[in-house]
Amino acid sequence: MRILSTVLLTLAALLSVTAAVFLTIDGNLARLTGWYSFKPGMPLFTAENTNRLSTVNWIRIRDLHDQIECEKEKDGTWWITKPFRDRLNPVAASTILNFTENARVVDTLPLDRTTRGRLREYGVQSNPHTITIKAPQGDSSDSLTTIARYTLGSTSPWLADTGDGQSVMPTTYLRTDYYGKDKRIHVVSGNILHLFKEGLSALRDPRPLLFAPDDLRELRITGAGSDSQPVSLCRVSAEAAWNIVSPVITAADQDKINNLVASFANLSAVKVEDAGAVTIKEPLKYTVEFKLNGHAEPIVLKIYDSYASPADGQPLCHAEVNNRPVVFTLQAEPRVNRKGSYSRIVNSICNLPVLPTKVLAQLKSGGGNIYTNDLPLSLAELRSLKFTDIVDKDVERAVLTAHDSDASLKLLLIPGDIESEVSDIWMYSVGKTAFAEAEELVVRRFLNGLGSIPVRGVEADLQPGEDPKAFVARYGLDKPYYSLYIRPKSCMYRATLFGVDLPLVKDRDARIFYISRYRDPATGKSKWVGMEMGGNTIYWLSTRLTRTFALNPNNWRARNLVRFPLSALRTLRLGYQQAPLVLHYDYIGETWSGQLADEDVTPRINPHRAEYYVRQLQKLKVSEWLDSDDEYALESLKNPVFTVSLELELTDFSDAEAIVMDSAALDHDELLPVMGDSRLDKAEEALTESTETDRALRDMALQERKTQAKTITIELAPSTEASDKPFFYGRIRETGELFVLPFNDAQGLAGSILDM
């Protein structure tokens, strides 16, 4: 009995040790029984195993001809460690783990003689892919345990329900020995065979670069030529703008830089090979360095010159990165020749204005692929072709002077208030004339044009060590034709610290620009050039921009023909009939009365038509204001076809307006001179509002205002000149101001107010 007990205890101990060994190796005891009970709908692997997939850090994949082993580093990046180190395509890793977690048994084929004879048909022997997945055992990362292993066969003809009752998914033949020596063939939901269509070598990450665009801080591009100067770009944060810092300091084209960074992040190779097995097609074309946040060493990408593929003649090129021992084969140009008739067709389509920008870019590039020869990697391609980055919403003052004119243009923004629904108003003054309301669209077109209208090109850059004064004088900018002063808006958010009012954000400095006429000695042609004071670049300006530089008051004047509130209207006189129609308006009672010749026509007045007529007058805009001596207008207006006269009673705000305007008024002697003049400080000081101005305006708002009577008479006559678009000339009788009015607007003033 003692011997029998000893034998039984020994067998039990051996069984326990064996079970422990299998638990350590495979994480299950099914290998002791050699069989596992699979039922349709159940997961391929237990919840205990699938819950550990998030900790997986080792995967091995085998097929009939190849094998790769992969490990995940602490930063979450998967690397192929065998047969040679390289980064695993993260899409492949996530797809394999997702399939392992969600695979469900659809059916199990009985292992009879028929099934055994058809194993090659199921693919588990003829084209198998065996996947082994391991995770750390316990808290140790050195000791691994297998949590899943299976062999993929071919795609099965069945479709599995996804679980929503509406859609289905493909299925795959599969066999697993994770649960013992089970040779049965299972049909499982899901299919990842597309990952292995090009072999296991295709599982390497085809992207040479793996980085988040927001982490990029510096970019350095070096051409292969000995005389090629590196182009360096940097930015202080992901939200900040890119700037070129070498070989010149200048602004970068933000859209091009952002697209270039995105192109590098999405650059994909058509082939990834072991560096020791490839002869690189030289010469080297570009070297690109990427400096990222949190990385001490930069990523270095080398792009070699293009060559024709021996197979189909497609332009390709080789590339290398310093953190992967592989050679990438990239597409240099599209497979289809972009010359000849094909190019003409593409260009014709791209010229259609209805296509979105992204569609145009994809069409030009050949379907959205990234080609190395299309990447903008030179200074000329990356630099900004905008004169400045100024936009109208950032400006509160502007002064434009010309050397051959005593008059200067002054623009002043009177800020509105959102809560009170009061809009911003731009005021203008030319010379010493009083400030008047400016046409908002003209002002914004002028200010936005500084940054939105591309320059014709870069005329010259200030080279290191070059004398700035001689550089400026060579292009006549030491005595500019135009000087433009721009004062940005002050900080709106302020705080009081130790009794001192301080901006929460530093106020921006004023900016000055100089524009001159320059004759190119090489071509003998004259052109406009300009630069910003303190800048390093002289631009060849587009005439679209210089045409906005106007000192004629009529160019800036508000296009509204008349401005008055309905409450100010007392009498409306329409002189387009044999006898004038005179209408009187009572704003309080909202009533109209009138006479036509000696007849009282009050009962015939349609109050809705009358009020609509006045509203149209308030909205009426001229096409343009004319000089007071315009001969064509004066000739036509010798016999006006009709007149509109308004008798108004307006509140007098002239004293308040004078205080506002005085804060921005400048004498011509104090206007901006040439670069470096000390009077610049006086101009800036004069354009700055003071607290005394604000206090005076508040006091005036509490005072009772006077009223003044005003008559405005508008005379209209059709143009006598031949024109495709007929129009009317007009004149304000009291001031002699001439204007052009669109034909339809002028004709609308002849509408009837009386009922028949």
NUFITI-197195 format. One record per residue (C-alpha): y, z, x. Coordinates in steps of 0.1 Angstrom, whole numbers, plus 5000, padded with zeros to 4 digits. Layout:
YZX/...
***
This chain:
500050005000/502450085028/501849745044/502449575010/505649765005/506849675039/506049305034/507949305000/510949485015/510949235044/510848945020/513649094999/515749145030/515148785042/516048655007/519248855008/520148735043/519348375032/521548415001/524348555022/524048265046/524248005018/527148195003/528948175036/528247815041/528547665006/529847944985/526847914960/523248024956/522147704939/520647574971/517947834968/516847694935/517647334943/518847264908/521947324887/522347284850/525047024843/526146964807/528546694794/532146814794/531747084820/533747084853/531946934883/532847254902/533247604889/536547764882/536048004911/535947704935/538747494919/541047794919/540747794957/541847424960/545447534967/544247704999/542247405011/543147315047/540147095058/538746775044/536146535058/535546185045/532545965055/531545615046/528745395060/530845295090/533545565097/534445925094/537746115095/538446485096/541746625083/543546955086/546647095069/549247265090/551247565080/554247345070/551947175044/551546845063/548046695064/546946555098/543846345107/542346515137/539346285143/538846015155/542446045168/545346255157/547646105130/549346205098/547246165066/548845995037/549946295015/549246084984/545646054995/545246425001/546746524967/544746254949/541446374963/542146744955/543446654920/540246454913/538046744926/539846984903/539746774871/536446594874/534346654842/530746554838/530446274812/526646224815/523746284839/521146014845/517546124844/515946104879/512945884870/511345594888/513845354872/516845554884/515445584919/515045214921/518645144911/520345394935/521945104954/523444974921/525145304915/526745284950/525745624962/523545454989/525045104993/528745204994/528945584995/532045795003/531046155010/533846415007/533646765020/536347025012/536747355029/539047655025/539647975045/537148245039/538948565030/542148635049/540948455080/542148105086/539648055114/536548095093/536147825067/533747795038/532847485018/534047484982/533247124972/531146844985/530146514967/529246154973/531245884954/529345574942/530745284923/532845264891/530645324860/531045104829/531845414807/535345534797/536045904792/538346074768/541346224785/541446504760/544346404738/542146184715/544345884721/543745754756/540745704779/540245704817/537745534840/534645714853/532645714885/529045744896/528746054917/526046264934/526546614948/524146824969/526547124968/524247284943/521047224963/518746924968/519846764936/519346384937/520546314902/523346064895/526246194874/528946004856/532246194860/535746134847/538345994870/538245734897/539745744932/537845454948/541045264952/541945504981/539045365002/539444994993/540944915027/538645155046/539245505059/541845385084/544145305055/544245675047/546745725075/550345765063/551845415063/555345565065/556545605101/559045865092/558546175070/561846355062/564046455034/567246245034/569346565026/568046725058/569446445080/572546535099/572846295128/571745935133/571945745166/571145375168/570845205202/570344835207/568144695234/570944495253/572444645284/575944595270/575044745236/576945065228/575045325208/576245385172/576345755163/576845885129/577046245116/577846465086/578246835083/576246875051/574246675025/577246665003/579746555030/580546205039/579046015069/581445935098/580945715128/581745915160/580645665186/581545415200/584645465179/585645735155/586045575121/584845605085/581345485076/580345275046/578845555025/576745335003/575345145032/574445455051/572845625022/570845305015/569845285052/568645645052/566645585020/565145275036/564045465067/562545735045/560645475025/559745245053/556045145050/553744975075/551244715066/548944845093/548545165113/546545155145/545645365175/548245325202/545545275228/543944985210/547144775204/549244555228/552844595215/554744275210/557944335231/560844335237/562344655223/565044575197/566344915184/565845285191/566845515163/567145895167/567046125136/568346485140/567246705111/568147055100/565547305113/564147065139/564947125176/563746785187/564846455171/562446205156/562745885176/561745545161/561445235182/561544895165/560344595185/561344225182/559644025154/556743785159/554743555136/551443685122/548543465135/546943475101/549743345078/552843315100/554643605082/557343765105/556144105116/557144365142/555744665159/557145015158/556545365173/557545715166/557546005191/555446245170/552546015162/550245845187/549945525167/551545175165/552945055131/553044695120/556144645098/557444355078/560344195096/561143935069/559643825035/556543615036/558443345016/560943145035/564443235022/565942905033/566242565016/565742524979/564242874974/567343024989/569642824967/567742934936/567943304946/571643274954/572343104921/570543384902/572243654922/575643514914/575043584877/577143884867/574644024842/572044144867/572144514877/572844594914/569344724921/567744414906/570044194928/569044394959/565344364951/565643994944/567443934977/564944144996/561843994980/560644244954/562044564967/560144575001/561944695032/562244445060/563444555095/565544245100/567544335069/568444685080/572144735088/571944875123/575144755140/578644905141/580044605121/577544655093/577845035091/581545095093/583645115062/585644815053/588145015032/591645085043/591345445032/589345675010/592345774988/591945764950/594645814924/593246144911/593946304944/597646194948/600746374935/603446204955/603945864972/606845694990/606845325000/609545185022/610244845037/612244775069/614244495053/615244685021/617544975015/615645054984/612445254985/609745324959/609045684950/606145774927/605846124912/603046274891/604046504863/600746684855/599646734820/597647014804/594146974789/594447264765/597747134751/596346774751/599346664772/598446364795/599546324831/602646104834/603645894865/607345864872/608945604895/612245544912/613445254933/616445314956/618745574942/618045504905/617045784882/613345844877/611745674847/608245654833/605945424853/603145204839/600045424846/597645124851/599944974877/600245294896/596545364896/595845004906/598145044936/596745384947/593045294940/593544954957/594145134990/590445234990/588744994966/590044654979/587944565010/589844475041/589344125056/588044275088/588644505117/591344375139/590944625168/589644975177/591445215200/589145235231/588545555250/591345605275/593645335260/597345415255/597845465217/601545365219/600745035236/597844985212/600045025182/602944825196/600644525204/600244475167/603844545157/602944875140/605545075160/608144905138/606144845106/607244625077/605944885052/605545265056/603545445030/603545825026/600845985004/600846354995/597546484981/597446724953/597847084962/594947324957/594747424920/592647744926/594648024942/594348394949/596648674959/595848854992/598049135004/600749014980/600648664994/599748364972/597048164990/594947864981/591247924979/590747584995/592947465023/595647225011/595246875025/597846735049/600046445039/598946095051/601045815064/600045445067/601745165085/601544795075/603044505095/602944125098/601144015129/600643665144/597243615160/597843455194/594443295194/594843105161/598643115156/598043235120/599943525105/598143815088/598844155074/597444445095/597644815089/596445155101/596745525093/598845745115/596545925139/593745675132/591845465157/591345145138/593744855129/592544665099/593144305088/594344365053/593544155022/596443995004/595044144972/596144474986/599544375001/600444214968/600444564952/603244664976/606344594955/609844734955/610944554923/611544814896/610244584869/606744594886/606444974880/608245024848/606145144818/605144854796/605945044764/608744854747/610145154728/609245524728/610145754700/608446004677/608245924640/610346224632/613246074651/613445754629/616345734605/616845364598/614745054604/616544714601/614544384601/616644074606/614143794602/615243684566/618543534553/619743884547/618444184568/616044434552/617344784558/614945074554/615845444555/613145704563/613046074553/610546244577/610446574558/609846414524/607846114539/609745884516/611245534522/614345364506/615945034513/618244744505/617844364508/621344214506/622844404476/619544474459/617844814459/614244734469/613045094471/610445044443/608944744462/608544924495/604844984504/604945314523/601645244540/602744914553/606045064565/604445344584/601845104599/604744884610/606445174628/603145274644/602744924658/606244934672/605345264690/602245094706/603944764715/603644674751/605444394770/603544154792/606144204819/609744304824/612044034837/615144044859/618344064838/619443714850/616243524842/617643184831/614743074810/614743394789/618543384785/618443024773/615743094747/617543414735/620743224727/619443194692/616943474684/614543404656/614543764644/615644114654/614344464649/616844744650/615945124652/618445404645/617045724660/618046084664/616346214696/616246554712/618046564745/615846664774/617946494801/618946814818/615346924821/614346584834/617046604860/615646924874/612146784877/613346464893/615646644918/612546814932/611246474943/614346284950/614946144985/617945965000/617145655018/618245815051/615546075047/612745835039/609845775062/610845605094/608445475120/605645665135/606445995151/609946045137/610946415132/612446335098/608946325084/609046695080/612146665058/610546405036/607546625031/609646925023/611646734998/608546614980/607246974975/607947154943/609347504946/608847804924/612647784915/611947444898/609047594878/611247894867/614047664857/611847454835/610347754818/613947884810/614847544795/611847534773/613147844755/616647704749/617647524717/617947154725/620746924715/620146594697/621746254703/621945934682/620445624697/620245264685/617645014699/617844654689/615144414699/615844034699/612943784700/612743414705/609843184713/609543034748/610642664751/608542604782/605242414780/602442664784/598742694775/599443034760/602643054739/604743374742/608043514731/611043614752/612643944742/615844144749/617044494742/620544424731/622044754741/620844744777/620344364783/616844424795/614644114793/610844104788/607943884778/605943964746/602543824737/602643564709/600443754685/602344084690/605643914684/604343734653/603044064639/606644204638/607343944611/604844104587/605944194552/606644554542/607644484506/605344424477/605944094459/
***
